[in-house]
Amino acid sequence: MKILNLYILKAYTGRLISVFIVLMLIFIIQTFWLFIDEFAGKGLDSETILKFLIYYTPKLFPLVFPLSVLLSSIMTYGSLAENNEFTAMKSSGISLQKSLKLLIIFHLFLGLGSYYFSNYIIPLGEFKYYNLRRNLAKLKPALAITEGVFNEIGQINIKVSRKYGEDNRFLEDVIIHEKSPDNKNRIVIKAKNGELVSASIEEELKLILFNGNRYEEIYTTKPDEKLRYQHAKVSFEKYIMNVDLSNFNNVDLAEEKYTSTYKMQKVDDLYISIDSLEKKFSDSKNTYAENLIKTRININPKLVDIDQKKSAKVSSIYCENPNPLTFIVDSLLNQQILTLNRASNNVKTIIRNLESKKRVFFSNQKVINLHKTTLNERYTLGFSVFFLFVIGASLGAIIRKGGLGLPMVLAILIFLTYHYIGLFGKNAAEDNTVSPLLGSWIAVIIVIPFAIFLVSRATNDRGLINYNFIFNPLSDIIEKIRKKIR
C-alpha cells in the first residue's frame, strides 16, 4: 500500500511541476505582451524587464496553481484508469478513497503553503511590481501620457482625449494644469490640438498647442488687487511650452515609496486597516447625520411665523373663492410664498448634498470591501487547491483518459466556471451587493458539493451523468407504441 501511494504521489507531483511550469511560462509571455507598450522605447535593459516579470509572477500564482492542480489530478487518475491500473487496485481491495489518502495529506500541506505564499510572497511581489511600474512610467514622458486621464509630467498635469500619428506625438483636446511658483494650480490651458516634438535641449520637452485659451488666476497679497484682477485670459492660435524634464528622467528604478495599497498588506495589516477604515467610515456617517439633523432643526423662525390675523383672512378669502390663483395674486400671501420657496430650495440643497455624500460613502464602502475580499482571498486559495484536486482525481477516474486531450478541455471548462463564479462574487462584494465574506467564498462553496458528488460517482463506478432516468421512460413508451401497432 505504501509503495502504491508513493507511486501515485510521484506520478502526480511530476505532472504537477511540469504543468505548473508550462502554464506559468504561458501566462508570463502573455503578461509581457500585455505590458509591451510600457517597455517599448524606454531603453530598458533585459535585467530590468526580467525583474518586472519576476515581481509580477506571484500575482499569477492564484490563477495558475489551482488550474495546474486540477489538470494534473485529472491526467494522473485518468492515466491510471486508462491503463487499467485503477481496475487492478480495486480488484486488490484498494478503493478510490484509499488511493487518495496520501495525496489528501499532501494537499493539506500544500494548502497551508498556499496560504503562507499568498500572505507573504504575493504582497511582496505586489509591492516590488507596483513601485517598479510607477518608476518606469516616469522614464519617457511622451509614452507616459495616457488618453482620457490626467498625467503628471514635470510641473504640469496634462490630459488628452486622443493620441495619433507617428509615435503618437499628435494630441487632440488638450487640457493642462500648470503649477505656479507658489505650488498652486493657478494656470489652466485648453487647446484643440497639440504636438510633442523633441527640444534642442535633452532635458526639455517642447509641446506646441494650437487654437486654445490660457487662463491664469492672478496671485497677489493685496486685497484691493484681488478684487480688480481676479484672472487673466489669453487666446492663441499657436502656443509653445518647454517642459523642464531635468528631474523627470532621473529616475531611481529601485525607489520604493508606495507601500499603502491593500494588495501589499499581509493578513495582520489587513485586519488593522479594515478596523481603522470601518471606524473612520462610521464616524463620518454619524457626523454627517448629526449635521443634517441640525440643518433641519435650525430654521429661521421668521420664515414660518406668519401673522395669525393674516392667515385667518387668507383662509376666509380662499373659502369664499376657492380659486388656486387667489394664492398667487393676493399680496397677503407673499410671506407664505417666500417661505415655501425657501423651504423648497432648502430641500433641493439637502437632496443634492445627500446625493453627493452617497457617492462619497459608496467609494468609502468600496475601499473597505476591497480590503475584506483581499483578506478572504488569502484563505480561499488553500481550500480551492484542495477541492479542485478532489474534483480532478474523481473526474479522471470517471472519464478514464490521460494525456492532454479530453483532460485539458475538462480542466479548462471547470476552472473557468470556478474562476468566473469567484470573479462575479468579488465584483458583487465590491459594489456591496453581497457581503465580502460570501463574495470571496461563493466559488469554494459551490465547488464543495460538486466534489462530493464526483467522489460518490467515481467510488460507485458510475458515469459522470446517468441518462437512464431519461432514456428508460422513452424506451418504455416506444415499446408500448410498437405493441399497439402490432
C-alpha positions as CSV (number, residue, x, y, z in Angstrom):
1,M,0.0,0.0,0.0
2,K,2.8,2.4,0.9
3,I,4.6,1.6,-2.4
4,L,1.4,2.2,-4.3
5,N,0.8,5.6,-2.6
6,L,4.3,6.7,-3.2
7,Y,4.0,5.6,-6.9
8,I,0.8,7.7,-7.3
9,L,2.4,10.6,-5.4
10,K,5.5,10.5,-7.6
11,A,3.4,10.4,-10.8
12,Y,1.2,13.2,-9.6
13,T,4.0,15.6,-8.4
14,G,5.9,15.1,-11.6
15,R,2.9,16.1,-13.7
16,L,2.1,19.0,-11.3
17,I,5.5,20.5,-11.5
18,S,5.7,20.2,-15.3
19,V,2.2,21.5,-15.9
20,F,2.7,24.4,-13.5
21,I,6.0,25.5,-15.2
22,V,4.4,25.3,-18.7
23,L,1.3,27.3,-17.6
24,M,3.3,29.8,-15.7
25,L,5.6,30.4,-18.8
26,I,2.5,30.8,-21.0
27,F,1.0,33.4,-18.6
28,I,4.3,35.2,-18.2
29,I,4.6,35.6,-22.0
30,Q,1.0,36.8,-22.1
31,T,2.0,39.4,-19.4
32,F,5.0,40.5,-21.4
33,W,2.8,41.3,-24.4
34,L,0.3,43.0,-22.1
35,F,2.9,45.5,-20.9
36,I,4.8,45.7,-24.2
37,D,3.7,49.3,-24.6
38,E,5.2,50.3,-21.3
39,F,8.5,48.7,-22.2
40,A,8.9,49.9,-25.8
41,G,11.0,52.9,-26.5
42,K,12.3,53.4,-22.9
43,G,15.8,51.9,-23.4
44,L,15.3,49.3,-20.7
45,D,17.9,46.6,-20.3
46,S,17.0,42.9,-20.1
47,E,17.7,42.8,-16.4
48,T,15.0,45.5,-15.6
49,I,12.4,43.7,-17.8
50,L,13.3,40.4,-16.1
51,K,12.9,42.0,-12.7
52,F,9.5,43.3,-13.7
53,L,8.3,39.9,-14.9
54,I,9.6,38.2,-11.7
55,Y,7.9,40.7,-9.5
56,Y,4.6,40.2,-11.5
57,T,4.8,36.4,-11.3
58,P,3.4,36.0,-7.8
59,K,0.2,37.8,-8.9
60,L,-0.3,34.9,-11.4
61,F,0.0,32.2,-8.7
62,P,-3.7,32.2,-7.6
63,L,-4.6,31.7,-11.2
64,V,-2.0,29.2,-12.4
65,F,-1.6,26.9,-9.4
66,P,-5.3,25.8,-8.9
67,L,-5.5,25.2,-12.7
68,S,-2.3,23.1,-12.5
69,V,-3.6,21.1,-9.6
70,L,-6.9,20.4,-11.4
71,L,-5.3,19.4,-14.7
72,S,-2.5,17.3,-13.1
73,S,-5.1,15.3,-10.9
74,I,-7.3,14.6,-14.0
75,M,-4.3,13.5,-16.0
76,T,-2.9,11.3,-13.2
77,Y,-6.0,9.4,-12.3
78,G,-7.2,9.4,-15.9
79,S,-4.0,7.7,-16.9
80,L,-4.3,5.1,-14.1
81,A,-7.9,4.3,-15.2
82,E,-7.0,4.2,-18.9
83,N,-4.1,1.8,-18.3
84,N,-6.3,-0.4,-16.1
85,E,-4.1,0.3,-13.1
86,F,-7.1,1.7,-11.3
87,T,-9.1,-1.5,-12.0
88,A,-6.2,-3.6,-10.6
89,M,-6.2,-1.5,-7.5
90,K,-9.9,-2.0,-7.0
91,S,-9.6,-5.8,-7.5
92,S,-7.0,-5.8,-4.8
93,G,-9.4,-4.1,-2.4
94,I,-8.0,-0.6,-2.7
95,S,-10.8,1.9,-3.2
96,L,-10.5,5.4,-4.6
97,Q,-10.6,6.9,-1.1
98,K,-7.6,4.8,0.0
99,S,-5.6,5.8,-3.1
100,L,-6.3,9.4,-2.3
101,K,-5.2,9.2,1.3
102,L,-1.6,10.2,0.8
103,L,-2.4,12.9,-1.8
104,I,-5.0,14.4,0.5
105,I,-2.4,14.7,3.2
106,F,0.0,16.2,0.7
107,H,-2.6,18.8,-0.4
108,L,-3.4,19.7,3.1
109,F,0.2,20.8,3.5
110,L,0.1,22.3,0.0
111,G,-3.0,24.4,1.0
112,L,-1.2,25.6,4.1
113,G,1.8,26.5,2.0
114,S,-0.5,28.3,-0.4
115,Y,-1.8,30.4,2.5
116,Y,1.7,31.4,3.5
117,F,2.6,32.1,-0.1
118,S,-0.4,34.4,-0.6
119,N,0.2,36.1,2.7
120,Y,3.9,36.8,2.3
121,I,5.2,36.3,-1.2
122,I,2.2,37.8,-3.2
123,P,2.2,41.1,-1.1
124,L,5.9,41.4,-1.5
125,G,5.7,40.8,-5.3
126,E,2.9,43.4,-5.5
127,F,5.0,45.9,-3.6
128,K,8.0,45.4,-5.9
129,Y,6.0,45.3,-9.1
130,Y,3.9,48.4,-8.2
131,N,6.9,50.6,-7.4
132,L,8.9,49.5,-10.4
133,R,6.0,50.1,-12.7
134,R,5.4,53.6,-11.3
135,N,9.1,54.4,-11.8
136,L,9.1,53.0,-15.3
137,A,6.2,55.3,-16.2
138,K,8.5,58.3,-15.5
139,L,11.2,57.4,-18.0
140,K,9.5,58.6,-21.2
141,P,7.0,61.5,-20.8
142,A,5.6,61.1,-24.3
143,L,4.7,57.4,-23.6
144,A,3.5,58.3,-20.1
145,I,0.6,60.3,-21.5
146,T,-2.5,58.1,-21.3
147,E,-5.7,59.1,-23.1
148,G,-8.6,60.3,-21.0
149,V,-6.8,60.8,-17.7
150,F,-4.5,63.4,-16.2
151,N,-0.8,62.6,-16.4
152,E,1.9,64.3,-14.3
153,I,4.9,65.4,-16.4
154,G,7.3,67.7,-14.7
155,Q,5.4,70.6,-13.3
156,I,2.3,70.1,-15.4
157,N,-0.7,67.8,-15.4
158,I,-1.9,67.0,-19.0
159,K,-5.0,65.3,-20.2
160,V,-5.7,64.4,-23.9
161,S,-8.7,62.8,-25.4
162,R,-6.8,61.1,-28.3
163,K,-3.2,60.5,-29.5
164,Y,-2.5,59.7,-33.1
165,G,0.1,60.0,-35.9
166,E,3.7,58.8,-35.9
167,D,4.9,57.8,-32.4
168,N,1.5,59.2,-31.1
169,R,3.0,62.7,-31.0
170,F,-0.1,64.4,-32.2
171,L,-2.7,65.3,-29.5
172,E,-6.4,66.2,-29.5
173,D,-8.5,68.2,-27.0
174,V,-5.6,69.1,-24.6
175,I,-6.2,70.3,-21.1
176,I,-3.1,71.4,-19.0
177,H,-2.9,72.4,-15.3
178,E,0.3,74.1,-14.7
179,K,1.7,74.7,-11.2
180,S,2.5,78.3,-10.3
181,P,5.6,79.3,-8.2
182,D,3.6,79.0,-5.0
183,N,2.8,75.4,-5.9
184,K,-0.8,76.1,-6.6
185,N,-2.9,75.2,-9.6
186,R,-3.5,78.7,-10.9
187,I,-2.9,78.2,-14.6
188,V,-5.2,76.2,-17.0
189,I,-4.5,75.8,-20.7
190,K,-7.0,74.3,-23.2
191,A,-6.3,73.7,-26.8
192,K,-8.0,71.8,-29.6
193,N,-4.8,70.2,-30.9
194,G,-1.2,69.7,-29.8
195,E,2.1,68.2,-30.9
196,L,5.0,66.7,-29.0
197,V,8.4,67.5,-30.5
198,S,12.0,67.0,-29.3
199,A,13.6,70.2,-27.9
200,S,17.1,71.2,-28.7
201,I,18.0,70.6,-25.0
202,E,17.7,66.9,-24.0
203,E,16.3,67.9,-20.6
204,E,13.3,69.7,-22.1
205,L,10.2,68.6,-23.9
206,K,8.6,71.0,-26.5
207,L,4.8,71.0,-26.5
208,I,3.2,73.0,-29.3
209,L,-0.5,73.8,-28.8
210,F,-2.9,75.1,-31.4
211,N,-6.2,77.1,-31.2
212,G,-6.9,77.4,-27.5
213,N,-7.0,79.6,-24.4
214,R,-4.8,80.2,-21.4
215,Y,-6.5,81.0,-18.1
216,E,-4.5,82.3,-15.1
217,E,-5.6,83.3,-11.6
218,I,-3.7,86.4,-10.6
219,Y,-1.7,85.9,-7.4
220,T,-1.4,88.9,-5.2
221,T,-1.3,89.6,-1.5
222,K,-3.1,92.9,-1.7
223,P,-6.9,92.7,-1.1
224,D,-7.7,95.6,-3.5
225,E,-5.9,93.9,-6.3
226,K,-7.7,90.6,-5.7
227,L,-11.0,92.3,-6.4
228,R,-9.7,94.2,-9.5
229,Y,-7.6,91.4,-11.1
230,Q,-9.3,88.1,-10.5
231,H,-7.9,86.2,-13.5
232,A,-6.4,86.7,-17.0
233,K,-7.5,85.0,-20.2
234,V,-5.4,84.8,-23.4
235,S,-6.5,83.3,-26.7
236,F,-3.9,81.9,-29.0
237,E,-3.5,80.1,-32.4
238,K,-0.1,78.7,-31.5
239,Y,1.5,78.3,-28.1
240,I,4.8,76.7,-27.4
241,M,5.6,75.2,-24.0
242,N,9.1,74.0,-22.9
243,V,8.6,71.5,-20.1
244,D,11.5,71.0,-17.8
245,L,12.5,67.4,-17.6
246,S,15.7,67.7,-15.7
247,N,14.3,65.6,-12.8
248,F,11.9,63.6,-14.9
249,N,14.3,61.0,-16.5
250,N,16.5,61.0,-13.4
251,V,14.5,58.0,-12.0
252,D,15.8,55.6,-9.5
253,L,14.1,52.3,-10.5
254,A,14.9,50.8,-7.1
255,E,13.0,53.5,-5.3
256,E,10.1,52.0,-3.2
257,K,8.0,54.7,-1.7
258,Y,4.5,53.3,-2.4
259,T,3.6,51.0,0.5
260,S,-0.1,51.7,1.3
261,T,-2.2,49.7,-1.2
262,Y,-4.3,46.9,0.2
263,K,-2.8,44.3,-2.2
264,M,0.6,44.9,-0.5
265,Q,-0.7,44.1,3.0
266,K,-0.5,40.9,4.9
267,V,-3.3,39.4,6.9
268,D,-2.5,41.2,10.2
269,D,-2.1,44.5,8.3
270,L,-5.4,44.0,6.6
271,Y,-7.2,43.4,9.9
272,I,-5.8,46.7,11.2
273,S,-6.7,48.6,8.0
274,I,-10.2,47.2,8.0
275,D,-10.8,48.1,11.6
276,S,-9.5,51.7,11.2
277,L,-11.4,52.2,7.9
278,E,-14.7,51.0,9.4
279,K,-14.3,53.2,12.4
280,K,-13.5,56.2,10.3
281,F,-16.4,55.4,8.0
282,S,-18.8,55.0,10.9
283,D,-17.6,58.3,12.5
284,S,-18.1,60.1,9.1
285,K,-21.6,58.8,8.8
286,N,-22.6,59.7,12.3
287,T,-21.1,63.2,12.0
288,Y,-22.9,63.8,8.7
289,A,-26.2,62.6,10.2
290,E,-25.8,64.9,13.2
291,N,-25.1,67.9,10.9
292,L,-28.0,67.1,8.7
293,I,-30.4,67.0,11.7
294,K,-29.0,70.3,13.0
295,T,-29.6,71.8,9.5
296,R,-33.2,70.6,9.5
297,I,-33.9,71.9,13.0
298,N,-32.0,75.2,12.7
299,I,-34.6,77.1,10.6
300,N,-35.2,80.8,10.9
301,P,-38.5,81.3,12.9
302,K,-39.3,84.4,10.9
303,L,-39.8,82.3,7.8
304,V,-42.6,80.2,9.4
305,D,-44.0,82.5,12.0
306,I,-46.8,84.1,9.9
307,D,-49.2,86.6,11.4
308,Q,-52.4,84.8,12.7
309,K,-54.8,87.5,11.5
310,K,-53.3,87.4,8.0
311,S,-53.7,83.6,8.0
312,A,-57.3,83.8,9.1
313,K,-58.1,86.5,6.5
314,V,-56.4,84.3,3.8
315,S,-58.4,81.3,4.9
316,S,-61.7,83.2,4.7
317,I,-60.8,84.6,1.2
318,Y,-60.0,81.1,0.0
319,C,-63.2,79.7,1.4
320,E,-65.3,82.4,-0.4
321,N,-63.4,82.0,-3.6
322,P,-61.6,78.6,-3.8
323,N,-59.6,79.6,-6.9
324,P,-56.0,78.4,-6.8
325,L,-54.9,81.7,-8.5
326,T,-56.0,83.5,-5.3
327,F,-52.8,82.4,-3.6
328,I,-50.8,84.0,-6.4
329,V,-52.4,87.4,-6.7
330,D,-53.2,88.1,-3.1
331,S,-50.5,90.3,-1.5
332,L,-51.1,88.8,1.9
333,L,-49.5,85.6,0.9
334,N,-46.2,87.0,-0.2
335,Q,-44.5,85.9,3.0
336,Q,-46.0,82.4,2.7
337,I,-44.8,82.1,-0.9
338,L,-41.4,83.2,0.1
339,T,-41.3,80.7,3.0
340,L,-42.4,77.9,0.6
341,N,-39.8,78.8,-2.0
342,R,-37.0,78.9,0.6
343,A,-38.2,75.6,2.1
344,S,-38.2,74.1,-1.4
345,N,-34.7,75.4,-2.1
346,N,-33.5,74.1,1.3
347,V,-34.9,70.6,0.4
348,K,-33.3,70.6,-3.0
349,T,-30.0,71.6,-1.4
350,I,-30.2,68.8,1.1
351,I,-31.1,66.3,-1.6
352,R,-28.1,67.4,-3.7
353,N,-25.9,67.1,-0.6
354,L,-27.3,63.7,0.1
355,E,-26.6,62.5,-3.4
356,S,-23.0,63.8,-3.2
357,K,-22.5,62.2,0.2
358,K,-24.0,59.0,-1.1
359,R,-21.3,58.8,-3.8
360,V,-18.6,59.5,-1.2
361,F,-19.9,56.9,1.2
362,F,-20.2,54.4,-1.7
363,S,-16.5,54.9,-2.5
364,N,-15.5,54.5,1.1
365,Q,-17.5,51.3,1.5
366,K,-16.0,50.0,-1.8
367,V,-12.5,50.5,-0.3
368,I,-13.4,48.6,2.8
369,N,-14.9,45.8,0.7
370,L,-11.8,45.5,-1.3
371,H,-9.7,45.1,1.8
372,K,-12.1,42.4,3.1
373,T,-12.2,40.5,-0.2
374,T,-8.4,40.6,-0.3
375,L,-8.3,39.3,3.3
376,N,-10.6,36.4,2.5
377,E,-8.7,35.5,-0.7
378,R,-5.7,34.8,1.5
379,Y,-7.7,31.9,2.9
380,T,-9.7,30.7,-0.1
381,L,-6.6,29.8,-2.1
382,G,-5.7,26.8,0.0
383,F,-9.3,25.5,0.1
384,S,-9.7,25.9,-3.7
385,V,-6.5,23.9,-4.3
386,F,-7.7,21.1,-2.1
387,F,-11.2,20.7,-3.5
388,L,-10.1,21.2,-7.2
389,F,-7.7,18.3,-6.6
390,V,-10.6,16.1,-5.3
391,I,-12.7,17.1,-8.4
392,G,-9.8,16.4,-10.7
393,A,-9.0,13.0,-9.2
394,S,-12.6,11.8,-9.3
395,L,-13.2,13.1,-12.8
396,G,-10.0,11.4,-14.1
397,A,-11.2,8.1,-12.6
398,I,-14.6,8.5,-14.3
399,I,-13.5,9.6,-17.8
400,R,-10.5,7.1,-17.9
401,K,-8.5,9.3,-20.2
402,G,-4.9,10.6,-19.6
403,G,-2.8,12.9,-21.7
404,L,-3.6,16.4,-22.8
405,G,-6.7,15.9,-24.8
406,L,-10.0,15.5,-23.0
407,P,-8.5,16.2,-19.6
408,M,-7.2,19.6,-20.8
409,V,-10.7,20.5,-22.1
410,L,-12.5,19.4,-19.0
411,A,-9.9,21.1,-16.7
412,I,-10.2,24.4,-18.5
413,L,-14.0,24.3,-18.5
414,I,-14.3,23.5,-14.8
415,F,-11.6,26.0,-13.9
416,L,-13.2,28.8,-16.0
417,T,-16.5,28.1,-14.3
418,Y,-14.9,28.3,-10.9
419,H,-12.9,31.4,-11.8
420,Y,-15.8,33.4,-13.2
421,I,-18.0,32.5,-10.3
422,G,-15.3,33.8,-8.0
423,L,-14.9,36.9,-10.1
424,F,-18.7,37.5,-10.1
425,G,-18.7,37.1,-6.3
426,K,-15.8,39.5,-5.9
427,N,-17.4,42.2,-8.1
428,A,-20.7,41.8,-6.3
429,A,-18.9,42.2,-2.9
430,E,-17.0,45.2,-4.2
431,D,-20.3,47.0,-5.0
432,N,-21.7,45.9,-1.7
433,T,-24.4,43.8,-3.4
434,V,-23.4,40.8,-1.3
435,S,-21.2,40.6,1.8
436,P,-17.4,40.4,1.1
437,L,-17.3,37.1,3.1
438,L,-19.9,35.5,0.8
439,G,-18.4,37.1,-2.4
440,S,-15.0,35.7,-1.6
441,W,-16.2,32.2,-0.6
442,I,-19.0,31.6,-3.1
443,A,-16.8,29.8,-5.6
444,V,-15.5,27.4,-2.9
445,I,-19.0,26.8,-1.5
446,I,-20.2,25.8,-5.0
447,V,-17.2,23.6,-5.6
448,I,-17.6,21.5,-2.4
449,P,-20.9,19.7,-3.2
450,F,-19.7,19.2,-6.8
451,A,-16.5,17.5,-5.4
452,I,-18.6,15.3,-3.1
453,F,-20.9,14.3,-6.0
454,L,-17.9,13.3,-8.2
455,V,-16.2,11.3,-5.5
456,S,-19.5,9.4,-4.9
457,R,-19.8,8.7,-8.7
458,A,-16.2,7.6,-9.0
459,T,-16.4,5.3,-5.9
460,N,-19.5,3.5,-7.2
461,D,-18.1,3.2,-10.8
462,R,-20.8,5.3,-12.3
463,G,-20.5,7.7,-15.2
464,L,-20.4,11.4,-15.0
465,I,-24.1,11.7,-15.7
466,N,-26.7,9.0,-15.5
467,Y,-29.0,9.1,-18.6
468,N,-31.2,6.1,-17.6
469,F,-33.8,8.3,-15.9
470,I,-34.3,9.9,-19.4
471,F,-33.9,7.0,-21.8
472,N,-35.7,4.3,-19.8
473,P,-39.1,6.1,-19.8
474,L,-38.6,6.8,-23.5
475,S,-37.8,3.2,-24.3
476,D,-40.9,2.1,-22.4
477,I,-43.1,4.5,-24.4
478,I,-41.6,3.3,-27.7
479,E,-42.1,-0.3,-26.7
480,K,-45.8,0.3,-25.9
481,I,-46.3,2.0,-29.2
482,R,-44.8,-0.9,-31.1
483,K,-47.1,-3.4,-29.2
484,K,-50.2,-1.3,-30.2
485,I,-49.0,-1.2,-33.9
486,R,-48.6,-5.0,-33.9
